[in-house]
Amino acid sequence: QVQPVESGGGLVQAGGSLRLSCSTSRRTFSGYTVAWFRQGLGQEREFVGCIVESGVAEYGQGVVGRFTISRDNTKDTVALQMNNLKPDDTAVYYCAASDGTWLGGLPRKEWQYNSWGQGTQVTVSS
């Protein structure tokens, strides 16, 4: 199994941008769907978006038009570009990977992912 490792979190003002990166310390992301989830304090983990190896991506409702997921298969990394950040985006952001094949669209549920990173904190100040 892959082992996702997140980087790039930090503190940013509202309206600013931040870029997170996910790499793997074991094996390769080849053949995996890679996703970003986030969890705010006292909240449930929320789907942010995911990307398959071909580059097709889907996003959660709260980030459409502001966040972009990209994938560099040569460097084996997945990035989450976050623009126009809001205080509500404050959360721990997790990278997750799935090697499953899913019917009915790309995987958007936590249980569909079998490898998780430790998370990186993103704090957006008002």
N, C-alpha and C positions, 0 to 999 in steps of 0.2 A: 504494500500500500504506500501511497504518497504520504508525505508529512508536510502540510502547508505551513508556511512561516510568513506572518504579516510584518510589514514595516511601513513607516511613513505617517503614523498618527501624530497628533499634537494639538496645540491650542491655536485657534484661528478666530478672527472676528467675524461677526455676521456679515454676509455678503462676500466673504473671501472664498478662496479655493484651497483644496488640499488634494494630494495624490497619494493613494495607498498602493502598495505593491504586495503581491503574494508570490512566493517562490516555494520550491519544495526541497526539503533536505534529504529526501529519499526518493529514488526512482525518478519518473518524469510525469508531467501532466498529459502526455500524449494519450489520447483516447478517453480522457476524463472531461466531464463537465465541471467547471469551476464556478463557484458562487460566492457572493458576499452576503452575509447576514449582519444584523446589528441588534444590540440589546441595550436599551436605556435603563437607567436605575429604576428598579421596581417594575420593569415592563417585561413582556414576553419577547423572545427573540423574533425578529422581523426579517423577512426576505427583502434584500436590497436589489439583487439582480444576479444573473448567471450568464455564462458564455460557454458555447460548445467549441470544439476544436476548429470548426470551419469559420468561426467568428460571429455566428448568429448569437444575438444576446436578447434577453428579456429583462424587464425591470419591475420593481414593485411600484405601487401607485404613488407613494409619497416622494419618489425621486425622479420620476419621468421628466425629461427635459433639463434636469440639472446634473444628473450623474451619468457617467459613461464608463462602461467596462470594455477593456481592450485586452488583447492577448498577443503575446509575442512568442510564437512556438519555437523560434530559434534560440531564444534566451530562456524559454521555459518559465515565463512569468505572466501573471495576470495583474492588470492595473485597474484601479477604481479612481477615476477622475471625478472629483466632487466640486461643483461650482455653485455660486450663489448659496452658500451654506447658511443654515438657519439654526437658532438655538435648539430647536427640536431635533436636529440631526445629531446632537450630542449623544454618544453611545460608545460602547465597545464594539468594534467592527471585527467580524470573524471571516476568515477565508475557509471555504470547505470544498471538498472534491468528491465527485461521484463517478464511479465506473459502471453504473447501471445503465440499462436501456429502458426508457420509459415511454409508455403510450400516452397519448393525449397532451403532448406538449413538453416543454422543458421542465425539469424538476424545480419546484418552488418550495418544497417542504423540507424541514430539518431532517426528518427520518430518511429522506432519499439520499442523504450524504453520509458517507462512512469514514471520511477523514476530515479532521478539523484542526485549525490552528489555535494558538493560545489567545489570540485577539490583540487588538491595538486600540488604545483610547483616542477618541476624537472628541474634543471639547470646543464648542462654538459659543463664544461670548457675545452678549447683546450690546 
